[in-house]
Amino acid sequence: MKKSTLTKLIFLLAVVFSSSQSFSQLQRVAVYGYVINTNTGNPLPDQKIIIVGDTTEPGVVFADTVYSDGMGYFIDSVPATQGINSGYKVYTFDCQNNSLTYSFKGSSPENPYFFDLCASPNFNCHAEFTYFVSPQQPLRVHFDNHSFGSDFFKWDFDDGTSPSYSGDPVHNYASPGTYNVKLIIWDNWPFYNCSDTIIHIITLSFPEVDAHFEFTQNPYNPLEIKFQNQSNNNAQFYNWDFGDGTFSTEKNPFKKYNLPGNYDVKLTVFDELPVYHSKDSAVKIISQDSNLFYNLGGQVFDGLFPVNYGYAEIFRQEGQELVFEESTEVNETGVYYFYKKYFGNYLVRAHDVITGADPEFMPTYLGNRLFWQEAEAEMIATNTFSGDITLRQSIPIAAGQGQIKGYLKRNCQGGILLPAADVTIFLLDQSNQPYTVHYSDESGNFSFPNLAYGTYIVYPEITGKWSSPYTVVLDSLHPMLENLYFLVEMSSVAAVGELPPASGEQLQMTFYPNPCRDVAQLSVLSSRKQNSVISVTDLSGRCLIRNQINLNPGTNSWNLRLNDLKQGTYFVSVTIDSKLSVRKFTKLND
């Protein structure tokens, strides 16, 4: 409760008027006046003045009480927003409990307000309340009791529920509708001097959802689209129809179309599921010019003969980066084929898949280059089937008692080191001619056994990442190097040198199904309660998904959402300190 003085009035008025020229969009304005005793003509002190926001006006939530001072003056300030005519009431009650009310809108009260009324030492009680409903909880009503002269309250919410005797109750309605909410007040029960009742009609409804979205196409490949959901906050569930027979329930999905064309993308939003109260849809047309997509193919040779079992990879140049696009099989006649590629620059690398420890033919880029820095990107601006690749042949290597072993780690978000799997590791001579090639396993390990003593260069080759080679000298005093360590960063592969191997038992992990589409189930068996990290990386070692999780004793399962991943091959890993488990999986989009 506020007590006002004439000094406070003069001071506040000075502040209000002096700052009237510098109001921002949100401001406060003074409401003031005085009260006269109609029987005597003298100022009436301690008269209760109530100022409330008009509850019929959306967004107005304000209520305050002031008392007239010894000179009969009262003053208060209310919030006002420029351009919005918020409604307010200024009222009091006379000795007969009659209401004397003024109303105004906007930021210009009709000051001063005069109240000329009869007064009684036994001023009657009066019932009054306002209410507020949050858009996020449209059936939950907060009642604010502004009654005076009473000690007890009874609320009837008009929905068949039990009454409330709280001062400021919060009530949950079961369904939308119109309700006559009654507040009864009395004092000193059962020997009360007064009582009063007021009824306000409230209407509850579910806020309408409004569907809206935008999208961004990859300028290097318009088939890759990131959707941005811009529906209002009342939308809680989403259903995307991409117009090609695929769907998503993600809020901001990533989509890669298989073929260019025009697609009607429809977003439908709901406020609740499975039973919704409000629903809305938005449709936009996604277009890709089919004249800007071309086919690329060629044949892969082992010397003079076509490769009869292998695969080819294609990497798209995006500015200064090379991004893995997809891989395809090399058929029994050595032919590979990439369908509907957006015009631009691409690198293609072919691999000969031969069982055995030391393949004779190396993975080679289009242009018959061994390393990506030497290869020239192929401009695809027309259909072409002349992308022939002749795989580089290895040079002879002598057998012996030497051995080189090592492993690769990739630096994921938060400084977490995870295995870099399926990385091409070349063993070269000092002229960078290839002896052989191996691939790191799911734990990032690689090994070159049975080597003659001599000097070797170990070189991890990851398309688009600059690698630092590591020179190894094997002799009778140092016949073996066991812990050669490479660190894969976002843009480079650095040779760190020899580090002790990570210790600790492997985690038991399952990943199902494989291949998968938008969702896969990941299960981890843990012996105790502990923290862990789930990561998903691509073949280049880039960390695409990283989630911190809490493990409980026993089997822990999650649905791993993979909507944002393009079609291709990935690795999922779970790590707890040095304990690690890795699985390779294939993501499909159709």
Secondary structure, DSSP 8 states (H G I E B T S, - for coil): -EE--HHHHHHHHHHHHHTGGG--SEEEEEEEEEEEETTT-SB-TT-EEEEEE-TTSTT---EEEEE--TTSEEEEEEEEETT---EEEEEEE-TT--EEEEEEETT----SEEEEE---SS---B--EEEEEETTEEEEEEEEE--BS-SEEEEE-SSSS--B--SS-EEE-SS-EEEEEEEEEESSTTS-S-EEEEEEEEEE--------EEEEEETTEEEEEEEEE---TT--EEEEE-SSS-EE--SS-EEE-SS-SEEEEEEEEESSSSS-S-EEEEEEEEE--GGGEEEEEEEEEETTEE-SSEEEEEEEEETTEEEEEEEEEE-TTSEEEEEEEESEEEEEEEEE---SSS-SB--EETTTBSSTTTS--EEESS-B----EE--B-----EEEEEEEEEEEEE-GGG-EEE--S-EEEEE-TTS-EEEEEE--TTSEEEEEEE-SEEEEEEEE-TTSEE--EEEEE-SS--EEEEEEEEE-SSEEEEEEE-----S---EEEEESSSBSSEEEEEEEESS-EEEEEEEEETT--EEEEEEEEE-SEEEEEEEE-TTS-SEEEEEEEEETTEEEEEEEEE---
